[in-house]
Amino acid sequence: MSIKTFDYIIVGAGSAGCVLANRLSTNPNIKVCLLEAGPPDKSPLLKLPISVMFAMKHPKLTSQLFSNPQQHMRGRTLHIPRGQTLGGTSTINGMVYARGNHADYDEWSRLGNQGWSWKDVLPYFIKSENNEQFGGDGFHGEGGYLNVRHLDAPNPLNNIYLEAAKSLQYQENDDFNGKDQEGIGLYQSNTTKGRRNSVATAFLNPVKHRKNLKVFTEAPVSKILFKGTRVNGVVIRSEKEERVVFADKEVILSAGSILSPAILMRSGIGENRILKNSGIEVVHSLPGVGKNLQDHVSCIMYTKSKSHLAYGLSLPALPKLSWWVMDYLIRRKGLIASNIFESGGFYKTDPKLERPDIQHIFMPAYRQPPPNMLAYGHGYSLNIILLRPKSRGSVKINIDDPFKPPQVNLNMLSESKDLETLLIALKEGRRILRTPAFGPMRAVEVRPEPSIESDEEWTDYIRTNAQTAYHPVGTCKMGNEPLAVVDQRLKVHGVSCLRVVDASIMPMIIGGNTNAPTIMIAEKAADMIIEDADN
């Protein structure tokens, strides 16, 4: 690195880091350094929306993290892939654009986080967005960096799912991110002309030419440097060497909900006992670092189909596969332009609830269990997602070697209420899949097996098959109470010139996919950082 000192160092070029790099480097007099542990996002595979079925297992583009054995899930170890390339997890995720419920952010505000209510954060959702269908309607933006749209040619099976749900009195909703979240419909996605619109593509590529912005890949940060309790730089640790980069103004951690707390702990910020047991000198005692881990719980229902209408792999489908390739090359439509997560919705398992507690993602494809590979044959899958888990997990550094991958205990289904809600939701999912609308398509209910009827059998199915939805948040929570890690301006308590800006600051998980809210957090943080520098 020819330049060793910058005004701002951003650690992690993911959904938050790329946004910050764009916004902070707008001023040509401010020097910004963006550090990414992984390689550049040059793989052509990453540009294809269908790559979501394969990218999460890519050994070079993801950090292949795994949970501890899960006590309440039959001792299983769960896969937690996180994007490790420019764009972070936005480069490998399902591309669903969902903001959560308005009341989620009002809850953040009620918890003492002034400036984070729905009315406060909506302008930042709008700022980032170029919505091809709804732009300029008061809820959506037009002209922003992030392109949002409906798929051009969703699979016809989506209409069958929507018809089935409506036959059970579900209301159709054409915009889950507008006035009301509840209902069923087609999802919008982060795509442009049949290509993935990752945050690197949207926010970083247009500004990489700026002379005051330096982007370094394959630059994993091992720890933060302090002068007293003031942060003044970071250490980059590779197999060959250690290098130091200094920051005149701030270091901003945007490494995600698993690695941001790990970097803090490796740097001496965290719970005293954990740090001392790992032989790390305590810079500042902050017991909440790594705690409050929350994630949505996913449980998928698989059905084989009589028809080849669904996306799938089979000898009879080979001519259709050739058509899908041609359709993509000519029109940028069809299977290759699909993120598979085409329709679904949000609903309440109890009408008395203020907000939906379950999300559906209907996939017109027959999938194997995670890691998300298409299976041989044709069928469809319904992903049932618990939006408001009560269970809480944690992230801890490895005591034997703090620089190894951290220990992640998702602690899923540790609270009985989570299991109860999923049980209700899976029964409801079966009710939808058994409606007459699916009759001409349904061949075999693969999982759960048709014989599963009792609550005990459903409970066993959930504990044996549920997975993470890959939405970890909350491990550097925002607030003012004893376990909070950052304040309302995302400054780390007890030290200066250090912020955390990513999904880890969420005090409570939002009711929906977490990528769009992470972008919003970064948009708002950028404004706060610039304001604080001016003051």
C-alpha positions in Angstrom: 0.0 0.0 0.0 1.6 3.2 -1.1 -0.6 5.4 1.1 -0.5 4.5 4.8 -2.7 7.2 6.3 -6.3 8.1 5.5 -9.1 10.1 7.1 -11.5 7.1 7.3 -10.8 3.4 7.2 -13.8 1.2 6.5 -13.3 -2.5 7.4 -15.4 -4.7 5.2 -16.6 -3.9 1.6 -20.1 -5.5 2.1 -23.6 -4.0 2.1 -22.7 -1.3 4.5 -19.0 -0.7 3.6 -19.6 0.0 -0.1 -22.3 2.5 0.7 -20.0 4.3 3.2 -17.1 4.3 0.8 -19.3 6.0 -1.9 -20.8 8.6 0.4 -17.7 9.5 2.4 -15.5 9.9 -0.7 -17.9 12.4 -2.2 -15.8 15.2 -0.7 -12.5 15.1 -2.8 -10.6 16.4 0.2 -11.4 13.4 2.4 -9.2 10.3 1.9 -11.1 7.0 2.3 -9.7 3.5 2.5 -12.0 0.5 2.0 -10.5 -2.8 3.1 -12.0 -6.2 2.0 -10.7 -9.5 3.3 -11.8 -11.4 0.1 -10.9 -11.1 -3.6 -12.5 -8.8 -6.2 -16.0 -9.7 -7.5 -14.8 -10.6 -11.0 -16.4 -14.1 -11.3 -19.0 -14.0 -14.1 -21.0 -16.5 -12.0 -21.8 -13.7 -9.4 -23.5 -11.6 -12.0 -26.2 -14.2 -12.8 -29.2 -14.1 -10.4 -29.5 -17.9 -10.6 -26.0 -18.1 -9.0 -27.7 -17.8 -5.6 -28.2 -21.6 -5.8 -24.4 -22.1 -5.9 -22.6 -19.0 -4.7 -23.1 -19.7 -1.0 -20.7 -22.7 -1.2 -18.0 -20.9 -3.2 -14.9 -21.5 -1.1 -13.1 -18.3 -2.3 -16.0 -15.9 -2.2 -17.6 -16.8 1.1 -16.3 -17.2 4.6 -17.5 -20.7 5.3 -18.5 -20.3 8.9 -20.4 -22.9 10.9 -22.2 -22.7 14.2 -21.5 -24.7 17.3 -23.6 -27.8 17.6 -27.1 -26.6 18.2 -28.6 -28.0 21.4 -32.2 -27.5 20.4 -31.8 -28.7 16.8 -30.6 -32.3 17.3 -27.0 -31.2 17.8 -26.6 -30.1 14.2 -23.9 -27.7 13.1 -25.4 -25.0 10.8 -23.8 -23.5 7.8 -23.5 -19.7 8.0 -22.0 -18.4 4.7 -21.0 -14.8 4.6 -19.9 -13.0 1.4 -16.1 -12.5 1.3 -15.6 -10.4 -1.8 -16.5 -6.9 -2.9 -20.2 -6.4 -2.1 -20.1 -8.9 0.8 -23.2 -11.0 1.2 -25.1 -8.9 -1.3 -22.9 -10.6 -3.9 -24.2 -14.1 -2.9 -27.6 -13.5 -1.4 -31.1 -14.1 -2.7 -31.5 -10.4 -3.9 -34.9 -10.0 -2.2 -35.6 -6.3 -1.5 -37.5 -6.1 1.8 -37.3 -3.4 4.4 -39.2 -5.0 7.2 -42.2 -3.5 9.0 -42.7 0.2 9.8 -43.2 -0.8 13.5 -39.8 -2.5 13.6 -38.1 0.8 13.5 -40.5 2.5 15.9 -39.6 -0.3 18.3 -35.9 0.6 17.9 -36.8 4.2 18.8 -38.9 3.1 21.8 -35.8 1.2 23.1 -34.1 4.6 23.4 -32.6 5.0 20.0 -33.7 8.5 19.1 -33.6 9.2 15.3 -34.2 5.6 14.3 -38.1 5.5 14.0 -39.8 4.7 10.7 -40.2 8.3 9.8 -36.5 8.9 10.5 -35.2 6.0 8.4 -37.6 6.1 5.5 -35.7 9.0 3.8 -32.6 6.8 3.7 -34.4 3.9 2.1 -35.6 6.3 -0.5 -32.2 7.9 -1.0 -30.5 4.7 -2.0 -33.2 3.4 -4.3 -34.1 3.5 -8.0 -37.4 1.6 -8.0 -38.5 0.9 -11.5 -42.2 0.2 -10.6 -42.9 2.4 -7.6 -40.3 5.2 -7.7 -41.5 8.6 -6.5 -44.7 7.4 -4.8 -43.6 8.7 -1.3 -42.3 5.3 -0.2 -39.8 4.7 -2.9 -36.9 6.4 -4.6 -36.0 7.1 -8.2 -32.5 7.9 -9.4 -30.7 6.2 -6.5 -27.7 3.8 -6.9 -29.6 0.6 -6.0 -31.9 -0.7 -8.7 -35.0 -2.4 -7.5 -37.6 -4.1 -9.7 -40.0 -7.0 -10.2 -38.6 -9.9 -12.3 -39.6 -9.5 -16.0 -40.8 -13.1 -16.4 -41.6 -14.9 -13.1 -42.4 -18.6 -13.4 -46.1 -19.3 -13.9 -46.1 -21.4 -10.8 -46.0 -18.2 -8.7 -49.6 -17.5 -9.9 -50.6 -20.9 -8.6 -49.2 -20.1 -5.2 -50.9 -16.7 -5.1 -54.2 -18.3 -6.2 -53.9 -20.9 -3.5 -53.2 -18.4 -0.8 -56.0 -16.1 -1.9 -58.4 -19.1 -1.8 -57.7 -19.1 2.0 -58.4 -15.4 2.3 -54.9 -14.1 2.1 -54.9 -10.5 0.7 -52.7 -9.7 -2.3 -50.1 -6.9 -1.8 -48.2 -5.6 -4.8 -45.7 -3.7 -2.6 -44.4 -5.1 0.7 -42.2 -2.0 1.2 -45.0 0.6 0.9 -47.9 1.5 3.1 -48.5 -2.0 4.5 -46.3 -5.1 4.7 -48.9 -7.7 5.2 -50.2 -9.9 2.4 -48.9 -12.1 -0.5 -47.5 -11.1 -3.9 -44.4 -11.0 -6.1 -41.1 -9.9 -4.5 -39.0 -7.1 -5.9 -35.3 -7.8 -6.2 -31.9 -6.1 -6.6 -31.5 -6.8 -10.3 -30.8 -4.8 -13.4 -31.5 -6.2 -16.9 -31.3 -9.8 -15.8 -28.1 -9.3 -13.7 -27.4 -9.2 -10.0 -27.3 -5.6 -8.6 -25.0 -6.2 -5.7 -24.0 -3.2 -3.5 -20.5 -3.3 -5.0 -22.1 -3.1 -8.5 -24.5 -0.3 -7.4 -22.5 1.9 -5.1 -18.8 1.0 -5.5 -18.2 0.5 -9.3 -19.5 4.0 -10.3 -17.0 5.8 -7.9 -13.9 3.6 -7.9 -12.2 6.1 -10.2 -12.2 8.7 -7.4 -8.6 9.6 -6.5 -9.4 10.0 -2.8 -10.9 6.5 -2.6 -8.6 3.5 -2.3 -10.1 0.0 -2.3 -7.9 -2.9 -1.2 -9.0 -6.6 -1.6 -7.4 -9.6 0.2 -6.7 -7.3 3.1 -8.2 -9.0 6.2 -8.1 -6.8 9.3 -6.9 -8.7 12.4 -7.4 -5.9 15.0 -7.8 -2.2 15.7 -5.0 0.0 17.0 -5.4 2.4 19.9 -3.6 5.3 21.4 -5.1 5.2 24.9 -8.8 4.8 24.2 -8.6 6.7 20.8 -8.6 4.5 17.7 -5.9 5.4 15.2 -5.6 2.5 12.8 -5.9 -1.1 12.0 -3.6 -4.1 11.4 -3.9 -6.1 8.2 -2.8 -9.7 8.7 -2.2 -12.0 5.8 -0.2 -15.2 5.4 2.9 -13.3 4.3 3.0 -10.2 6.5 1.3 -7.7 8.8 0.7 -4.2 7.7 -0.6 -1.1 9.5 -2.9 1.5 8.1 -3.6 4.7 10.1 -6.8 6.8 10.3 -6.7 10.5 11.1 -10.5 10.7 11.8 -12.2 7.3 12.3 -12.2 3.6 11.8 -15.5 2.2 10.8 -16.2 -1.6 11.3 -18.6 -2.9 8.6 -17.5 -6.5 8.7 -20.9 -7.9 9.6 -22.6 -9.5 12.6 -20.1 -12.3 13.0 -16.8 -10.6 12.3 -17.4 -7.1 13.6 -17.7 -8.3 17.2 -14.8 -10.7 16.6 -12.5 -7.8 15.5 -13.6 -5.8 18.6 -12.8 -8.6 20.9 -9.4 -9.3 19.3 -8.7 -5.6 19.8 -9.4 -5.6 23.5 -13.1 -4.5 23.5 -15.5 -6.9 25.0 -16.3 -8.9 28.1 -13.4 -9.0 30.5 -13.6 -12.7 31.2 -13.5 -13.7 27.5 -10.7 -11.4 26.7 -8.5 -12.4 29.7 -9.1 -16.1 29.0 -7.8 -15.5 25.4 -4.8 -13.6 26.6 -6.0 -10.3 25.2 -5.3 -7.1 27.0 -8.5 -5.3 27.9 -8.7 -1.8 26.4 -12.3 -1.2 27.4 -14.8 -3.5 29.1 -17.9 -3.8 27.0 -19.8 -7.0 28.0 -22.4 -6.8 25.2 -19.9 -7.4 22.4 -21.0 -10.6 20.6 -24.2 -11.0 22.6 -27.8 -10.5 21.4 -27.2 -12.6 18.2 -30.5 -13.0 16.4 -31.4 -14.7 13.1 -34.6 -15.7 11.3 -35.3 -19.4 11.4 -36.1 -21.1 8.1 -37.9 -24.4 7.5 -38.6 -25.5 4.0 -41.4 -27.7 2.6 -40.6 -29.6 -0.6 -43.0 -31.0 -3.1 -42.3 -32.9 -6.4 -44.4 -31.8 -9.3 -46.2 -33.7 -12.1 -45.2 -30.9 -14.5 -41.9 -29.6 -15.9 -43.2 -26.1 -15.5 -41.1 -25.7 -12.4 -37.4 -25.0 -12.8 -35.4 -28.2 -12.4 -32.9 -30.7 -13.8 -34.0 -33.7 -15.8 -33.5 -35.4 -19.2 -37.0 -34.3 -20.5 -36.1 -30.7 -19.5 -32.9 -30.5 -21.6 -34.7 -28.8 -24.5 -36.2 -26.3 -22.0 -32.7 -25.7 -20.5 -31.4 -24.8 -24.0 -34.3 -22.4 -24.3 -33.6 -20.8 -20.9 -30.0 -20.2 -22.0 -31.1 -18.6 -25.3 -33.8 -16.6 -23.6 -31.2 -15.2 -21.2 -28.7 -14.4 -23.9 -31.3 -12.7 -26.1 -33.8 -11.1 -23.6 -32.1 -11.5 -20.2 -35.2 -13.4 -19.0 -36.1 -16.9 -17.7 -34.4 -19.2 -15.3 -30.9 -17.7 -15.4 -32.4 -14.2 -14.7 -34.4 -15.6 -11.7 -33.3 -15.4 -8.1 -35.7 -18.3 -7.5 -37.3 -16.4 -4.5 -40.0 -14.9 -6.7 -43.1 -14.7 -4.6 -44.3 -15.0 -1.0 -45.5 -12.7 1.6 -45.9 -11.8 5.3 -48.7 -12.8 7.6 -49.6 -13.1 11.3 -50.1 -16.5 13.0 -52.4 -14.6 15.5 -54.7 -11.8 14.3 -54.1 -10.0 17.5 -50.4 -9.4 16.6 -49.3 -5.9 15.7 -46.9 -7.1 12.9 -46.5 -10.2 10.8 -44.4 -12.9 12.4 -44.0 -15.3 9.5 -42.6 -14.8 6.0 -43.3 -17.1 3.0 -40.8 -17.4 0.1 -42.3 -19.6 -2.6 -39.7 -21.1 -5.0 -40.8 -22.7 -8.3 -37.9 -25.1 -8.0 -37.3 -28.4 -6.3 -34.4 -27.9 -4.0 -32.2 -30.1 -1.9 -31.7 -29.1 1.7 -29.1 -26.3 2.3 -26.6 -25.5 0.8 -29.2 -24.5 -1.7 -28.5 -26.7 -4.6 -31.1 -27.6 -7.3 -32.1 -31.2 -7.0 -32.7 -33.6 -9.9 -36.3 -33.5 -10.9 -39.0 -30.9 -10.9 -41.1 -29.4 -8.0 -41.6 -26.5 -5.8 -40.6 -25.4 -2.3 -42.2 -23.2 0.3 -39.8 -21.6 2.8 -41.4 -20.8 6.1 -39.4 -18.1 8.0 -39.9 -17.1 11.6 -39.5 -13.3 11.6 -39.5 -12.5 15.3 -37.5 -15.2 17.2 -37.3 -14.9 21.0 -34.1 -17.0 21.1 -30.7 -15.2 21.4 -27.3 -16.5 20.6 -23.7 -15.2 20.8 -20.4 -14.8 19.0 -17.1 -15.4 20.8 -13.5 -15.4 19.8 -11.7 -18.7 19.7 -10.0 -19.0 23.1 -7.2 -21.1 21.8 -6.5 -18.8 18.8 -8.4 -15.5 18.7 -7.5 -15.1 15.0 -9.2 -18.3 13.9 -12.9 -18.1 12.9 -15.1 -17.1 15.9 -17.4 -19.5 17.7 -21.0 -18.9 16.7 -23.8 -20.2 18.9 -27.1 -19.3 17.1 -29.0 -20.9 20.0 -32.0 -21.4 17.7 -35.3 -22.7 19.1 -34.0 -22.3 22.7 -37.2 -20.4 23.4 -40.4 -22.6 23.3 -42.4 -19.7 21.7 -40.3 -19.9 18.5 -41.1 -23.6 18.1 -44.8 -23.0 18.8 -45.0 -20.3 16.1 -43.1 -22.3 13.5 -45.4 -25.3 14.2 -48.5 -23.2 13.5 -46.8 -21.8 10.4 -45.8 -25.1 8.9 -49.3 -26.5 9.3 -50.6 -23.4 7.5 -48.0 -23.9 4.8 -49.3 -27.4 4.3 -52.9 -26.1 4.1 -51.8 -23.7 1.3 -49.9 -26.4 -0.6 -52.9 -28.8 -0.4 -55.4 -26.4 -1.9 -57.1 -27.4 -5.2 -55.0 -24.7 -7.0 -51.9 -27.0 -6.6 -53.9 -30.2 -7.5 -52.8 -30.5 -11.1 -49.1 -29.9 -10.1 -48.8 -31.9 -7.0 -47.1 -35.3 -7.3 -45.4 -36.2 -4.0 -45.1 -34.3 -0.7 -41.4 -35.1 -0.1 -40.8 -33.2 3.1 -42.5 -33.0 5.5 -43.8 -36.5 4.8 -47.6 -36.7 4.4 -47.8 -39.0 7.4 -46.6 -36.2 9.8 -49.7 -35.1 11.7 -49.2 -34.8 15.4 -47.5 -31.9 17.2 -44.8 -34.2 18.3 -44.0 -35.2 14.7 -44.1 -31.6 13.6 -41.7 -30.6 16.4 -39.3 -33.4 15.4 -39.4 -32.2 11.8 -38.6 -28.6 12.8 -35.8 -29.6 15.1 -34.3 -31.9 12.5 -34.7 -29.6 9.4 -34.8 -26.0 10.4 -31.9 -23.8 9.3 -30.7 -20.3 9.7 -32.1 -17.8 7.1 -28.6 -16.3 6.8 -29.8 -13.0 8.4 -27.6 -12.7 11.5 -27.9 -9.3 13.3 -27.6 -7.7 16.7 -24.1 -8.6 18.1 -23.0 -4.9 18.5 -26.4 -3.6 19.5 -27.3 0.0 19.5 -28.6 1.6 22.7 -27.7 3.0 26.1 -28.3 0.0 28.4 -25.5 -2.1 29.9 -25.3 -4.6 27.0 -25.3 -2.0 24.2 -22.2 -1.6 22.2 -22.8 1.5 20.2 -24.8 4.7 20.8 -27.5 6.2 18.5 -24.8 7.7 16.3 -23.1 4.2 16.1 -20.1 5.2 18.1 -18.6 2.4 20.2 -19.2 3.2 23.9 -16.1 4.0 25.9 -13.6 4.7 23.1 -13.3 7.5 20.5 -13.0 7.5 16.7 -14.6 4.1 16.3 -18.0 3.2 14.9 -19.8 0.0 13.9 -22.0 0.3 10.8 -23.6 -2.9 9.7 -26.5 -5.3 10.6 -24.8 -6.0 14.0 -26.1 -2.7 15.4 -29.8 -3.7 15.1 -31.2 -3.9 18.7 -34.0 -6.1 17.4 -34.1 -8.1 14.2 -36.4 -6.6 11.6 -39.3 -8.5 10.1 -37.9 -9.2 6.6 -34.7 -9.8 4.7 -31.8 -7.8 6.2 -29.9 -6.4 3.2 -32.0 -3.4 2.4 -32.0 -2.3 6.1 -28.2 -2.7 6.2 -27.9 -0.3 3.2 -30.2 2.1 5.0 -28.1 2.0 8.2 -25.0 2.9 6.1 -26.8 5.7 4.3 -27.8 7.2 7.7 -24.4 6.6 9.2 -22.7 8.4 6.4 -24.7 11.5 7.0 -23.9 11.3 10.8 -20.2 10.8 10.2 -20.1 13.8 7.9 -22.2 15.9 10.3 -19.9 15.0 13.2 -16.8 15.9 11.2 -18.2 19.3 10.3 -19.0 19.9 14.0 
